[in-house]
Structures are given as C-alpha cells and as structure tokens.
Amino acid sequence: MAAPTPTHTPLAPSGPGEPEGNEYEDLLGLWSDLENALSLLLLHPRHAEDFAVKIRQCDRWLQDLVAHDTDAALYLMFQLAATSTVGYSASHALVCGALCHIMAMELKLPSIERDSLVRAAFTMNIGMTALQDELAHQRERPDPMQQRIIDEHPRRGMELLEELQVRDELWLEVVGQHHAAAADEESRLTPLRLLGAEGRLCRILATIDRYAAMISPRKSRIGRSATDSVRAIVSQEVDQRDEVGLALVRRVGLCPPGTFVRLDNGDIAVVLRHGSKPMLPLVASLLDRHGGQLPQPRPHQTGLGKPRIQSALSRAAVPLELNHRTMVRLGLYAARRSHGLQA
C-alpha cells in the first residue's frame, strides 16, 4: 500500500473587510485530511515513495493552514486532539508540529531551524508509532518489552529516517535526542541563544511534547485542561528563566482557542479566539449554569468585562458535540464585529 501524496487547495488569508464565508467551509476538512495523510506516512513509512518529500509536503500544508488563520488553526487542532479517530500517534504528531511551527515564529528561529524542528516533531515517535497507538488504549503500565521499545525509539526512529533517505542532519539529531533533552533540567534553564541549534530545538520540542501529551486523552486518563498542562510545565520557581514555557503561555495562552472554560456566571463555554487583551479571549457560552444547552452559542469578549473565565475544563467535562465550522465562523464574525466597535 502506497501512502498518498498529500494534496490540498491553498487558502488565502481573509482581509478584515471580507465576509467570513466560504474559505472557512473546508478548513476542518483540510485539517482532517492532513492528519490522515500524516497517519499513513507514520504507520507505513516504508510503503511511501519519497517519504522525506511527503513529510515536507505535509509541512507546507501545515504552514498554509496556520498562515490562513492561526486562531482557527489552534481551535481545530485542540478539538481534533481531543476527538481524533486516526490514532493517538498521528494526532500527537500533528499537534506537536503545529505548536512547534507557531513557537518557531514566536521565538524568531531561522527558517532552516524551523523546518528541522517541525519535521522532527512530525516524526519523533516514528520508531514506535504502532506501540504509541496501543499504549493510548492501555490502562496498565508498559510491560518490559514495551518499555524497551519506548527506551529505544529515539535511536530507532533516527535509524529509520536515515533508511528513508532523510538527509537533514539537524532533523535526524533532534529525533535521536528529543528524550535526552527532556531529562536535562540544566539545559531547560539555559538561555536559548547560548545553546547550539540541536540543543535549542530539542529543548523546544521536549516542552511541546510534554504539553501536547498532557492535553490529549488516553484510556488510562482523561486529558488535562490546557491551563493545568501549562502550569505543570512552567513551574513558579523557574518561570522567568524558562523561555520556551513562557513563549508557550504568551503565544498559545492559558486558555487557547479550542479549549473549554467555566465562566463566572456559571456558563460552560468554548474559547474561540484570542482577545484584544492577553489572557482574556473571545469565548462562546454553550451550556447554562444548570447544564442546559443554550439554543445558540452566545459569544462574549472576556476582555470587555463580565463574564470572565473562572476555570479551565478538560474536554471530558463537556458532554456536547460542536459544529466546528459554525464555531470557527462565529469566532471570526464576533472578532471582526468587536474590532469594528472598538475602532
């Protein structure tokens, strides 16, 4: 079975005066298609003709989707992470790749480092793709054989990528060292500018890997809220020295688009977009204080006053299926309307 060549229709970013219409209709489908294409590549890498070329195509596809609308990308990515049907490994790889791309822009990485980082994020667990999917459905701790594969997967992944004709040495080294970086506490607090390219990228990827793993549900546990995940990574004692953790909070936020919150009026809401003020996003109430579903989602700009966010919620705490196309378009409409009122 040959993995299909990833294809997509480029999306042009919409201007502030354009209608929020047709370009958003296919956005969810494009994210799902990208996730499916990446899943096939990771599950059957030896069956893919020009594996490295196809990973680069997935990367360009990702860049186009994020450039189209970063908030919509975050919304759909966090929602897919909680409900993915393609398997944990591919879903995790896509979340990590997208967050690494966003973080590379925030940290102003050179393009060559950004490319190696995102492609390493896509493929860091290629040495244990099937096992990672299996473990996501397993309540017991890994047995000795599974643990050996886990311990060896960075090296195995690097060797497999070399076999698949990956020639980017930085990409290969980051895959081979991404777990070593996670265990190196001293490196985590060293200024990024003082690290070499490999150390810098390993540190970014290790932080993103931990964050994405925390928010994603598995059989053995429900996913944490995004806020709890960030707080677990950015400890109070070291937060001013942890550049990567701080950049994650600054760019993605404690309550990023696509996550759920409880408001101080008792409503349960979904975060649609970042707001005009940091940490005060645009949300839409879905359930009232009694747990009843509202007839229509009710948007609120938390930066303009009441209601405010009281706490973050995990996906498992919200017994509701969303129409993502509607929510993305509602977020865009409300953001433009708010921008017009403020102007």
Rosetta blueprint (number, residue, H / E / L):
1 M L
2 A L
3 A L
4 P L
5 T L
6 P L
7 T L
8 H L
9 T L
10 P L
11 L L
12 A L
13 P L
14 S L
15 G L
16 P L
17 G L
18 E L
19 P L
20 E L
21 G L
22 N H
23 E H
24 Y H
25 E L
26 D L
27 L H
28 L H
29 G H
30 L H
31 W H
32 S H
33 D H
34 L H
35 E H
36 N H
37 A H
38 L H
39 S H
40 L H
41 L H
42 L H
43 L H
44 H L
45 P H
46 R H
47 H H
48 A L
49 E L
50 D L
51 F H
52 A H
53 V H
54 K H
55 I H
56 R H
57 Q H
58 C H
59 D H
60 R H
61 W H
62 L H
63 Q H
64 D H
65 L H
66 V H
67 A H
68 H H
69 D L
70 T H
71 D H
72 A H
73 A H
74 L H
75 Y H
76 L H
77 M H
78 F H
79 Q H
80 L H
81 A H
82 A H
83 T H
84 S L
85 T L
86 V L
87 G L
88 Y H
89 S H
90 A H
91 S H
92 H H
93 A H
94 L H
95 V H
96 C H
97 G H
98 A H
99 L H
100 C H
101 H H
102 I H
103 M H
104 A H
105 M H
106 E H
107 L L
108 K L
109 L L
110 P L
111 S H
112 I H
113 E H
114 R H
115 D H
116 S H
117 L H
118 V H
119 R H
120 A H
121 A H
122 F H
123 T H
124 M L
125 N L
126 I H
127 G H
128 M H
129 T H
130 A H
131 L H
132 Q H
133 D H
134 E H
135 L H
136 A H
137 H L
138 Q L
139 R L
140 E L
141 R L
142 P L
143 D L
144 P H
145 M H
146 Q H
147 Q H
148 R H
149 I H
150 I H
151 D H
152 E H
153 H H
154 P H
155 R H
156 R H
157 G H
158 M H
159 E H
160 L H
161 L H
162 E H
163 E H
164 L L
165 Q L
166 V L
167 R L
168 D L
169 E H
170 L H
171 W H
172 L H
173 E H
174 V H
175 V H
176 G H
177 Q H
178 H H
179 H H
180 A H
181 A H
182 A H
183 A H
184 D L
185 E H
186 E H
187 S H
188 R H
189 L L
190 T L
191 P L
192 L H
193 R H
194 L H
195 L L
196 G L
197 A H
198 E H
199 G H
200 R H
201 L H
202 C H
203 R H
204 I H
205 L H
206 A H
207 T H
208 I H
209 D H
210 R H
211 Y H
212 A H
213 A H
214 M H
215 I H
216 S L
217 P L
218 R E
219 K L
220 S L
221 R E
222 I L
223 G L
224 R L
225 S L
226 A H
227 T H
228 D H
229 S H
230 V H
231 R H
232 A H
233 I H
234 V L
235 S L
236 Q L
237 E L
238 V L
239 D L
240 Q L
241 R L
242 D L
243 E H
244 V H
245 G H
246 L H
247 A H
248 L H
249 V H
250 R H
251 R H
252 V L
253 G L
254 L L
255 C L
256 P L
257 P L
258 G L
259 T L
260 F E
261 V E
262 R E
263 L E
264 D L
265 N L
266 G L
267 D L
268 I E
269 A E
270 V E
271 V E
272 L E
273 R E
274 H E
275 G E
276 S E
277 K E
278 P L
279 M L
280 L E
281 P E
282 L E
283 V E
284 A E
285 S E
286 L E
287 L E
288 D L
289 R L
290 H L
291 G L
292 G L
293 Q E
294 L E
295 P E
296 Q E
297 P E
298 R E
299 P E
300 H E
301 Q E
302 T H
303 G H
304 L H
305 G L
306 K L
307 P L
308 R L
309 I E
310 Q E
311 S E
312 A E
313 L E
314 S L
315 R H
316 A H
317 A H
318 V L
319 P L
320 L L
321 E L
322 L L
323 N L
324 H H
325 R H
326 T H
327 M H
328 V H
329 R H
330 L H
331 G H
332 L H
333 Y H
334 A H
335 A H
336 R H
337 R H
338 S H
339 H H
340 G H
341 L H
342 Q H
343 A L
